[in-house]
Amino acid sequence: MENKNIAQEKTRYSAEELQEFKDLILKKMEEAKRNLELLNQAVAGGENNDSETSHRLMTIDDGQEVLAKEENSKLAARQLRFIKDLEAALIRIENQTYGICRVTGKLIPKERLMIVPHATTTVEGKNMQNAQKKNQNVPKPII
């Protein structure tokens, strides 16, 4: 039980722990950048605008190709957002604010950060945010 109390009293991660998170984030960022490059190539690929293809009627295969490019474009945008979130996490590491929930001010559990290294809230903080959003979307009664 004493270990649990010590973890609750901790207000930020040590330099060694921050370095561990930094290494994890850099590895994830490298992988994300490779994935983004592949997605961008997939979106750019097949853009032949020679006279033969630009003047023919659109076929089912062309429609499927357009849908695939749109999906890859959405995935690329999502991957770019992930990279930006990882970059922001690196800044928080440098500022030594990494791992502190922006809603509750509590330390985000290490287990959560190992799975979601760009997390900015504890599960409790995320639930509080969701509850606030839910309450904002409830229509006001007309009196």
N, CA, C and O of each residue as an XYZ file, in Angstrom:
572
protein
N       0.812     -1.202      0.000
C       0.000      0.000      0.000
C       0.854      1.264      0.000
O       0.447      2.286     -0.552
N       2.032      1.202      0.612
C       2.866      2.395      0.692
C       3.301      2.864     -0.689
O       3.380      4.067     -0.934
N       3.588      1.917     -1.611
C       3.983      2.292     -2.965
C       2.892      3.086     -3.658
O       3.185      4.016     -4.409
N       1.651      2.735     -3.419
C       0.537      3.455     -4.030
C       0.489      4.891     -3.522
O       0.241      5.810     -4.302
N       0.721      5.097     -2.237
C       0.729      6.445     -1.675
C       1.873      7.274     -2.238
O       1.711      8.466     -2.499
N       3.029      6.646     -2.427
C       4.175      7.362     -2.997
C       3.842      7.812     -4.416
O       4.140      8.947     -4.788
N       3.217      6.923     -5.226
C       2.860      7.260     -6.610
C       1.856      8.409     -6.642
O       1.904      9.248     -7.540
N       0.949      8.452     -5.670
C      -0.043      9.518     -5.649
C       0.591     10.855     -5.277
O       0.131     11.905     -5.724
N       1.633     10.822     -4.470
C       2.280     12.052     -4.034
C       3.182     12.637     -5.126
O       3.473     13.833     -5.114
N       3.616     11.816     -6.048
C       4.513     12.239     -7.114
C       3.806     13.272     -7.996
O       2.670     13.055     -8.418
N       4.473     14.389     -8.272
C       3.840     15.454     -9.053
C       4.370     15.552    -10.483
O       3.740     16.183    -11.332
N       5.514     14.938    -10.755
C       6.025     14.907    -12.124
C       7.000     13.751    -12.277
O       7.456     13.169    -11.293
N       7.310     13.428    -13.517
C       8.204     12.320    -13.798
C       9.659     12.748    -13.693
O       9.995     13.906    -13.941
N      10.524     11.802    -13.321
C      11.956     12.068    -13.171
C      12.592     12.268    -14.544
O      11.981     11.967    -15.570
N      13.812     12.772    -14.555
C      14.548     12.983    -15.803
C      14.732     11.657    -16.544
O      14.649     11.619    -17.771
N      14.978     10.583    -15.817
C      15.156      9.271    -16.432
C      13.853      8.802    -17.083
O      13.860      8.285    -18.201
N      12.756      8.983    -16.389
C      11.456      8.597    -16.945
C      11.115      9.445    -18.163
O      10.602      8.929    -19.155
N      11.396     10.741    -18.092
C      11.131     11.620    -19.239
C      11.959     11.194    -20.446
O      11.478     11.246    -21.578
N      13.197     10.773    -20.212
C      14.039     10.300    -21.307
C      13.460      9.025    -21.918
O      13.492      8.839    -23.134
N      12.935      8.160    -21.070
C      12.297      6.931    -21.551
C      11.096      7.271    -22.451
O      10.916      6.672    -23.511
N      10.288      8.232    -22.016
C       9.145      8.659    -22.823
C       9.619      9.310    -24.122
O       9.037      9.084    -25.182
N      10.663     10.108    -24.037
C      11.196     10.783    -25.221
C      11.652      9.765    -26.257
O      11.371      9.912    -27.447
N      12.358      8.730    -25.801
C      12.809      7.681    -26.721
C      11.621      6.995    -27.387
O      11.640      6.737    -28.591
N      10.595      6.705    -26.605
C       9.382      6.072    -27.143
C       8.717      6.979    -28.174
O       8.317      6.521    -29.244
N       8.603      8.253    -27.852
C       7.947      9.211    -28.752
C       8.737      9.368    -30.047
O       8.151      9.412    -31.129
N      10.059      9.452    -29.946
C      10.884      9.589    -31.154
C      10.738      8.365    -32.050
O      10.696      8.494    -33.274
N      10.660      7.181    -31.451
C      10.457      5.945    -32.223
C       9.101      5.978    -32.915
O       9.000      5.651    -34.098
N       8.056      6.373    -32.184
C       6.707      6.445    -32.765
C       6.652      7.513    -33.862
O       5.974      7.332    -34.873
N       7.362      8.616    -33.661
C       7.356      9.690    -34.648
C       8.034      9.240    -35.945
O       7.562      9.547    -37.040
N       9.126      8.523    -35.813
C       9.828      8.018    -36.996
C       8.910      7.092    -37.798
O       8.838      7.182    -39.024
N       8.215      6.211    -37.095
C       7.278      5.292    -37.739
C       6.117      6.060    -38.383
O       5.700      5.746    -39.498
N       5.605      7.058    -37.679
C       4.483      7.851    -38.198
C       4.894      8.620    -39.453
O       4.110      8.738    -40.395
N       6.104      9.134    -39.466
C       6.582      9.874    -40.643
C       6.750      8.946    -41.842
O       6.466      9.333    -42.976
N       7.212      7.720    -41.591
C       7.306      6.741    -42.688
C       5.918      6.428    -43.229
O       5.715      6.378    -44.442
N       4.962      6.218    -42.326
C       3.583      5.934    -42.749
C       2.993      7.102    -43.527
O       2.302      6.895    -44.525
N       3.257      8.325    -43.082
C       2.758      9.507    -43.777
C       3.329      9.587    -45.182
O       2.613      9.912    -46.130
N       4.606      9.293    -45.320
C       5.237      9.324    -46.643
C       4.590      8.295    -47.570
O       4.334      8.582    -48.740
N       4.327      7.101    -47.045
C       3.669      6.067    -47.856
C       2.265      6.496    -48.267
O       1.856      6.283    -49.408
N       1.537      7.091    -47.351
C       0.187      7.558    -47.672
C       0.221      8.672    -48.706
O      -0.596      8.698    -49.627
N       1.167      9.595    -48.553
C       1.285     10.682    -49.535
C       1.635     10.144    -50.920
O       1.148     10.651    -51.931
N       2.481      9.115    -50.959
C       2.811      8.501    -52.242
C       1.585      7.830    -52.848
O       1.371      7.888    -54.059
N       0.782      7.194    -52.003
C      -0.432      6.531    -52.491
C      -1.429      7.543    -53.038
O      -2.105      7.283    -54.034
N      -1.518      8.699    -52.383
C      -2.431      9.742    -52.852
C      -1.927     10.322    -54.172
O      -2.712     10.555    -55.091
N      -0.626     10.553    -54.263
C      -0.053     11.157    -55.468
C       0.054     10.158    -56.612
O       0.043     10.554    -57.777
N       0.156      8.891    -56.305
C       0.338      7.853    -57.326
C      -0.842      7.760    -58.270
O      -1.988      8.001    -57.890
N      -0.541      7.407    -59.502
C      -1.600      7.189    -60.497
C      -2.241      8.465    -61.011
O      -3.348      8.431    -61.548
N      -1.569      9.570    -60.853
C      -2.150     10.823    -61.350
C      -1.656     11.102    -62.762
O      -1.041     12.134    -63.030
N      -1.933     10.171    -63.649
C      -1.570     10.344    -65.059
C      -2.608     11.237    -65.707
O      -3.801     10.932    -65.675
N      -2.184     12.291    -66.269
C      -3.111     13.180    -66.966
C      -2.794     13.225    -68.460
O      -2.897     14.272    -69.098
N      -2.403     12.056    -69.011
C      -2.154     12.066    -70.441
C      -3.483     12.182    -71.184
O      -4.551     11.995    -70.600
N      -3.406     12.482    -72.435
C      -4.630     12.784    -73.196
C      -5.566     11.584    -73.266
O      -6.783     11.764    -73.311
N      -5.032     10.369    -73.276
C      -5.886      9.189    -73.377
C      -6.760      9.020    -72.137
O      -7.955      8.751    -72.259
N      -6.184      9.173    -70.951
C      -6.973      8.962    -69.727
C      -7.813     10.166    -69.375
O      -8.866     10.002    -68.758
N      -7.410     11.352    -69.730
C      -8.174     12.526    -69.345
C      -9.432     12.702    -70.198
O     -10.344     13.426    -69.798
N      -9.498     12.053    -71.368
C     -10.655     12.214    -72.239
C     -11.618     11.031    -72.228
O     -12.668     11.101    -72.865
N     -11.299      9.967    -71.536
C     -12.203      8.812    -71.544
C     -13.256      8.960    -70.449
O     -13.100      9.767    -69.533
N     -14.299      8.198    -70.548
C     -15.361      8.229    -69.553
C     -14.879      7.575    -68.265
O     -14.034      6.679    -68.283
N     -15.425      8.033    -67.161
C     -15.058      7.467    -65.873
C     -15.671      6.079    -65.733
O     -16.851      5.880    -66.020
N     -14.864      5.127    -65.292
C     -15.346      3.758    -65.105
C     -15.501      3.471    -63.620
O     -15.156      4.301    -62.780
N     -16.018      2.298    -63.304
C     -16.157      1.890    -61.899
C     -14.785      1.843    -61.237
O     -14.626      2.261    -60.090
N     -13.801      1.334    -61.963
C     -12.447      1.275    -61.402
C     -11.923      2.665    -61.077
O     -11.232      2.850    -60.075
N     -12.248      3.646    -61.917
C     -11.820      5.016    -61.658
C     -12.472      5.535    -60.376
O     -11.830      6.204    -59.567
N     -13.746      5.219    -60.207
C     -14.454      5.647    -58.997
C     -13.853      5.031    -57.754
O     -13.711      5.698    -56.729
N     -13.496      3.752    -57.840
C     -12.865      3.086    -56.706
C     -11.503      3.705    -56.410
O     -11.110      3.832    -55.250
N     -10.795      4.083    -57.452
C      -9.491      4.718    -57.275
C      -9.647      6.075    -56.573
O      -8.859      6.424    -55.695
N     -10.661      6.819    -56.970
C     -10.917      8.117    -56.337
C     -11.254      7.928    -54.858
O     -10.759      8.665    -54.005
N     -12.100      6.938    -54.558
C     -12.445      6.668    -53.161
C     -11.222      6.261    -52.350
O     -11.059      6.683    -51.205
N     -10.363      5.439    -52.948
C      -9.146      5.005    -52.257
C      -8.235      6.201    -51.978
O      -7.644      6.302    -50.903
N      -8.127      7.102    -52.952
C      -7.290      8.298    -52.756
C      -7.865      9.196    -51.661
O      -7.119      9.756    -50.857
N      -9.184      9.330    -51.633
C      -9.816     10.143    -50.584
C      -9.564      9.530    -49.210
O      -9.265     10.243    -48.252
N      -9.685      8.216    -49.118
C      -9.433      7.529    -47.844
C      -7.974      7.690    -47.423
O      -7.690      7.967    -46.258
N      -7.056      7.519    -48.364
C      -5.637      7.710    -48.057
C      -5.340      9.146    -47.645
O      -4.497      9.393    -46.783
N      -6.037     10.082    -48.266
C      -5.864     11.487    -47.911
C      -6.319     11.742    -46.478
O      -5.662     12.468    -45.731
N      -7.448     11.139    -46.097
C      -7.945     11.275    -44.719
C      -6.969     10.638    -43.733
O      -6.698     11.196    -42.670
N      -6.445      9.470    -44.090
C      -5.474      8.798    -43.225
C      -4.195      9.620    -43.095
O      -3.596      9.679    -42.022
N      -3.783     10.249    -44.183
C      -2.581     11.092    -44.147
C      -2.796     12.294    -43.225
O      -1.904     12.664    -42.462
N      -3.983     12.900    -43.298
C      -4.289     14.038    -42.426
C      -4.281     13.601    -40.961
O      -3.793     14.323    -40.092
N      -4.819     12.433    -40.703
C      -4.836     11.904    -39.333
C      -3.410     11.619    -38.849
O      -3.069     11.894    -37.699
N      -2.588     11.068    -39.738
C      -1.197     10.762    -39.389
C      -0.427     12.050    -39.105
O       0.396     12.097    -38.190
N      -0.693     13.092    -39.887
C      -0.048     14.385    -39.671
C      -0.436     14.961    -38.311
O       0.404     15.521    -37.607
N      -1.690     14.825    -37.950
C      -2.161     15.287    -36.636
C      -1.454     14.517    -35.513
O      -1.078     15.105    -34.499
N      -1.275     13.211    -35.694
C      -0.579     12.374    -34.720
C       0.863     12.852    -34.555
O       1.367     12.937    -33.435
N       1.519     13.160    -35.656
C       2.901     13.652    -35.603
C       2.959     14.976    -34.843
O       3.853     15.179    -34.022
N       2.025     15.867    -35.105
C       1.985     17.153    -34.394
C       1.755     16.940    -32.898
O       2.351     17.635    -32.075
N       0.899     15.986    -32.544
C       0.666     15.671    -31.130
C       1.926     15.126    -30.472
O       2.219     15.447    -29.321
N       2.670     14.300    -31.203
C       3.931     13.775    -30.670
C       4.967     14.890    -30.500
O       5.716     14.907    -29.523
N       5.000     15.821    -31.461
C       5.919     16.962    -31.351
C       5.571     17.811    -30.130
O       6.465     18.281    -29.426
N       4.285     18.009    -29.878
C       3.850     18.767    -28.702
C       4.254     18.034    -27.421
O       4.624     18.665    -26.431
N       4.182     16.709    -27.442
C       4.598     15.921    -26.274
C       6.093     16.106    -26.016
O       6.517     16.189    -24.863
N       6.887     16.170    -27.075
C       8.331     16.405    -26.904
C       8.594     17.772    -26.270
O       9.504     17.916    -25.453
N       7.811     18.753    -26.641
C       7.951     20.087    -26.043
C       7.621     20.027    -24.556
O       8.307     20.637    -23.736
N       6.560     19.285    -24.210
C       6.202     19.138    -22.796
C       7.304     18.421    -22.019
O       7.540     18.723    -20.849
N       7.976     17.476    -22.668
C       9.100     16.799    -22.009
C      10.200     17.814    -21.729
O      10.745     17.850    -20.626
N      10.528     18.634    -22.713
C      11.571     19.651    -22.534
C      11.194     20.641    -21.430
O      12.058     21.102    -20.685
N       9.911     20.963    -21.328
C       9.426     21.893    -20.294
C       9.199     21.212    -18.949
O       8.869     21.861    -17.957
N       9.379     19.899    -18.932
C       9.151     19.067    -17.745
C       7.706     19.148    -17.248
O       7.447     19.042    -16.049
N       6.779     19.336    -18.172
C       5.358     19.315    -17.833
C       4.685     18.077    -18.408
O       3.475     17.901    -18.270
N       5.465     17.225    -19.047
C       4.938     16.011    -19.665
C       4.343     15.102    -18.597
O       4.931     14.904    -17.534
N       3.180     14.557    -18.893
C       2.562     13.590    -18.001
C       1.661     14.193    -16.943
O       1.123     13.477    -16.099
N       1.492     15.504    -16.983
C       0.609     16.169    -16.025
C      -0.709     16.466    -16.730
O      -0.736     17.132    -17.765
N      -1.798     15.965    -16.159
C      -3.120     16.131    -16.760
C      -3.492     17.608    -16.818
O      -3.398     18.317    -15.817
N      -3.913     18.066    -17.993
C      -4.280     19.483    -18.136
C      -5.652     19.788    -17.562
O      -6.032     20.955    -17.461
N      -6.405     18.759    -17.184
C      -7.728     18.973    -16.578
C      -7.656     18.890    -15.062
O      -8.139     19.778    -14.359
N      -7.047     17.814    -14.559
C      -7.033     17.580    -13.112
C      -5.746     18.026    -12.428
O      -5.731     18.232    -11.214
N      -4.668     18.177    -13.194
C      -3.373     18.522    -12.609
C      -2.662     17.324    -12.003
O      -1.560     17.456    -11.471
N      -3.285     16.162    -12.082
C      -2.687     14.940    -11.540
C      -1.719     14.331    -12.550
O      -1.761     14.643    -13.740
N      -0.857     13.466    -12.056
C       0.090     12.774    -12.913
C      -0.635     11.679    -13.700
O      -1.344     10.853    -13.124
N      -0.449     11.685    -15.009
C      -1.038     10.654    -15.862
C      -0.261      9.361    -15.602
O       0.970      9.371    -15.618
N      -0.959      8.253    -15.366
C      -0.257      6.995    -15.094
C       0.700      6.611    -16.220
O       0.408      6.793    -17.402
N       1.842      6.079    -15.820
C       2.873      5.689    -16.778
C       2.339      4.677    -17.791
O       2.696      4.727    -18.968
N       1.485      3.761    -17.336
C       0.917      2.752    -18.225
C       0.144      3.403    -19.365
O       0.231      2.964    -20.512
N      -0.607      4.443    -19.049
C      -1.380      5.153    -20.077
C      -0.442      5.840    -21.069
O      -0.669      5.797    -22.278
N       0.599      6.467    -20.556
C       1.525      7.188    -21.429
C       2.338      6.241    -22.312
O       2.751      6.617    -23.408
N       2.567      5.022    -21.843
C       3.293      4.059    -22.675
C       2.425      3.623    -23.859
O       2.942      3.301    -24.929
N       1.116      3.614    -23.661
C       0.195      3.227    -24.737
C      -0.144      4.431    -25.608
O      -0.166      4.331    -26.834
N      -0.410      5.573    -24.970
C      -0.778      6.807    -25.671
C       0.205      7.895    -25.233
O      -0.124      8.713    -24.374
N       1.412      7.912    -25.817
C       2.450      8.823    -25.329
C       2.151     10.307    -25.524
O       2.820     11.154    -24.932
N       1.163     10.629    -26.340
C       0.807     12.027    -26.558
C      -0.389     12.451    -25.709
O      -0.921     13.546    -25.889
N      -0.813     11.587    -24.783
C      -1.971     11.890    -23.930
C      -1.702     13.141    -23.093
O      -0.590     13.360    -22.615
N      -2.736     13.946    -22.931
C      -2.614     15.167    -22.114
C      -3.553     15.146    -20.925
O      -3.584     16.087    -20.132
N      -4.329     14.058    -20.802
C      -5.266     13.954    -19.687
C      -5.248     12.547    -19.097
O      -4.917     11.576    -19.776
N      -5.606     12.462    -17.836
C      -5.859     11.169    -17.223
C      -7.197     10.679    -17.753
O      -7.929     11.431    -18.396
N      -7.512      9.434    -17.486
C      -8.829      8.918    -17.881
C      -9.905      9.721    -17.159
O     -10.943     10.045    -17.736
N      -9.651     10.039    -15.899
C     -10.596     10.855    -15.118
C     -10.809     12.221    -15.783
O     -11.943     12.682    -15.914
N      -9.726     12.854    -16.196
C      -9.815     14.157    -16.855
C     -10.557     14.068    -18.175
O     -11.344     14.955    -18.508
N     -10.311     12.996    -18.936
C     -10.993     12.792    -20.218
C     -12.493     12.608    -19.990
O     -13.311     13.146    -20.737
N     -12.850     11.842    -18.949
C     -14.265     11.651    -18.625
C     -14.917     12.976    -18.222
O     -16.066     13.236    -18.581
N     -14.188     13.814    -17.478
C     -14.719     15.125    -17.085
C     -14.969     15.978    -18.330
O     -16.000     16.643    -18.427
N     -14.038     15.963    -19.274
C     -14.202     16.723    -20.513
C     -15.413     16.233    -21.292
O     -16.209     17.033    -21.784
N     -15.551     14.908    -21.402
C     -16.688     14.342    -22.135
C     -18.007     14.710    -21.477
O     -18.987     14.993    -22.167
N     -18.042     14.709    -20.151
C     -19.267     15.082    -19.431
C     -19.613     16.548    -19.689
O     -20.781     16.893    -19.863
N     -18.593     17.407    -19.712
C     -18.830     18.833    -19.989
C     -19.373     19.019    -21.400
O     -20.311     19.788    -21.608
N     -18.785     18.316    -22.373
C     -19.260     18.418    -23.759
C     -20.696     17.938    -23.865
O     -21.517     18.541    -24.555
N     -20.990     16.844    -23.171
C     -22.339     16.292    -23.194
C     -23.336     17.292    -22.616
O     -24.427     17.466    -23.158
N     -22.967     17.946    -21.523
C     -23.847     18.930    -20.895
C     -24.031     20.162    -21.773
O     -25.096     20.779    -21.751
N     -23.017     20.528    -22.540
C     -23.115     21.691    -23.427
C     -24.046     21.409    -24.599
O     -24.658     22.327    -25.144
N     -24.154     20.141    -24.988
C     -24.979     19.777    -26.141
C     -26.437     19.534    -25.771
O     -27.270     19.313    -26.651
N     -26.752     19.572    -24.489
C     -28.138     19.369    -24.049
C     -28.909     20.650    -24.292
O     -28.505     21.711    -23.815
N     -30.023     20.573    -25.031
C     -30.799     21.796    -25.289
C     -31.373     22.379    -23.995
O     -31.804     21.646    -23.105
N     -31.369     23.676    -23.913
C     -31.932     24.376    -22.751
C     -33.453     24.339    -22.825
O     -34.025     24.540    -23.896
N     -34.112     24.085    -21.702
C     -35.585     24.076    -21.729
C     -36.141     25.471    -22.001
O     -35.613     26.468    -21.508
N     -37.189     25.528    -22.774
C     -37.841     26.790    -23.074
C     -38.840     27.079    -21.948
O     -39.723     26.275    -21.648
N     -38.668     28.239    -21.346
C     -39.536     28.588    -20.200
C     -40.525     29.647    -20.627
O     -41.347     30.085    -19.822
